[in-house]
Each structure stands twice: as structure tokens, then as C-alpha cells.
Amino acid sequence: MDDCIQIIFKRVEKNTDHISLAIGFSVVLVFCLMMIPLEAKEEAIASKHWITEMETNTERFERIERYLRGFDQTMWEVGERYEKLYQALKDDNFDLALYHWAKIKVTIENGLMKRPARKMNAEAIFLSTTWPDVNSAFNSKNNTKAWKGFFKARSACMACHFAEKVSFINDQPMFYDSQLK
Ligand code: HEC
């Protein structure tokens, strides 16, 4: 718009003839008016307000829900922490192992909010007995017990993948590099 206003003023300076001034003015004005919707559209495309710009709360929550994804996002974090936990035990850092083990529980529980259909297997295979057993194994700060706990955890992860029909997940370095040698 600023460019248009400058063009209008330049035309005013140059033209002394009133008729050509009026024609020139109209042409530039029409051109400027045509630019307005274009500018508005550009602003909409470049907006960063992908939640607040929506008209209703339902639409806003739908966007958040979609963005927070499903169980894959949960498992991505669980996998990352599992590897860190494995390394923590190799380093005899039991506190770090306990830390990641606690976060894995929170992460899975939050994931079940998103995907309640996974709850039955998660509870039966992982949360009910495996999780507290493994926690006490790490808490013992005894090397042998802690490693026993880790392999119990690993088996539970893999068993749940099998039960949830995603056993191909088990066939990757995270699991085959962390098996009993
Ligand atoms: C409810 C049973 C269940 C438990 C318990 C479970 N998982 Fe999973 N995991 C799944 C499911 C289901 C998927 C596939 C998710 C999808 O398709 O959206 C998955 C996917 C994964 C993935 C792939 C994620 C990705 O998108 O890259 C990893 C890694 C993973 N799990 C690691 C683990 C580890 C490590 C543990 C144990 C600490 C564990 N899982 C425990 C059910 C489980």
C-alpha cells in the first residue's frame, strides 16, 4: 500500500492537467484496491498463530490433539529413555537409571490418555508388576539385581509390542544391542 501512495503523489507532482490527473489517480487507486485482498491473504499464510487464529475452541483443541499425535510419539520418548537407561546401568549410575525408569512410567501413562485401547496390555504386561519390580531392582543399587531388572523390563517392552501386533518394532538395535550376552 505504501508504494501505491507514493505513486499517487508522484503523479500529482507531475500532472498539471486535471483530467489526466483524475484518470491517473483512478487507475492507481483501482490497482491499490486490488492489492488489498492479496496482502490480507499473504498475512494469513504467514501467520504463526496456528491455535489462536482458529474461530472456535473445538477447532483449537482439534489442532492440539492432532499435533500431540498418538502412541508413536509416546514410544519415541520411551525408546530414547530406554537407551539412556541402558547406558546409565553400564555406567553404574543407578540414580540416573531410576530417573529414566520413573519418566518411562509417566510417559506411558500419559500416552494411554491418548490411546486408551492400549491400556489393557500396558497394565497387564508392564505397569502392574513389572514396573515396581524393576524399580526395586534399580533401587537395590546392586549390579546383578539391577541388570536382572533391566532384562525383565526389556522382555516386557518386547512382549507388549508382540501383544499389540507391532513385533517388527523389536527388530532394531535398541533391543538386539541390549540383550544378555
Ligand atoms: C502397550 C504396550 C507397550 C509397551 C508396554 C511398550 N510399547 Fe513400545 N510400542 C507399542 C506400540 C503399540 C507401538 C506402535 C505405536 C504406533 O503404531 O503408533 C510401539 C512403538 C515403539 C517404538 C517405535 C516408536 C517410533 O515411532 O519410532 C519404540 C522405540 C518402542 N515402542 C519402545 C518401547 C520400549 C523401550 C518399551 C519398554 C520400556 C516399550 N516400547 C513398551 C506398545 C508398547
Boltz pocket constraint, residues with backbone or C-beta under 6 A from the ligand:
constraints:
  - pocket:
      binder: B
      contacts: [[A, 70], [A, 71], [A, 72], [A, 73], [A, 75], [A, 76], [A, 78], [A, 79], [A, 80], [A, 82], [A, 104], [A, 118], [A, 119], [A, 121], [A, 122], [A, 125], [A, 126], [A, 153], [A, 156], [A, 157], [A, 158], [A, 160], [A, 161], [A, 164], [A, 166], [A, 169], [A, 174]]
      max_distance: 6.0
